[in-house]
Amino acid sequence: MSDSAKVGEIVALLQERADRGDSIVETVKAVGDVVGVDVR
């Protein structure tokens, strides 16, 4: 996946989670999954 595709996916993910009212911790973990970073 290209960097720009990752950025687009992360932005969409952030918007979706903000709409649902997810906690910042859950959001960071989800973004970590997309980028391939293990966030504890």
C-alpha positions in Angstrom: 0.0 0.0 0.0 1.3 3.4 -0.9 1.9 6.1 1.7 -0.9 8.3 0.3 -3.3 5.3 0.4 -2.4 4.7 4.0 -3.0 8.4 4.9 -6.4 8.3 3.2 -7.3 5.2 5.1 -6.1 6.7 8.4 -8.1 9.9 7.8 -11.3 7.9 7.0 -10.7 5.7 10.1 -10.3 8.8 12.3 -13.5 10.4 11.0 -15.4 7.1 11.4 -14.2 6.7 15.0 -14.8 10.3 15.9 -18.4 9.9 14.6 -18.9 6.8 16.8 -17.3 8.6 19.8 -14.5 6.0 20.3 -11.8 6.8 22.8 -8.5 8.2 21.7 -6.7 5.0 22.9 -8.8 2.8 20.6 -8.3 5.1 17.7 -4.5 5.2 18.1 -4.5 1.3 18.2 -6.6 1.2 15.0 -4.3 3.7 13.3 -1.3 1.6 14.4 -2.9 -1.5 12.8 -3.3 0.4 9.5 0.3 1.7 9.5 1.7 -1.7 10.7 3.0 -0.3 14.0 2.4 -2.3 17.2 0.9 0.2 19.6 0.5 -1.0 23.2 
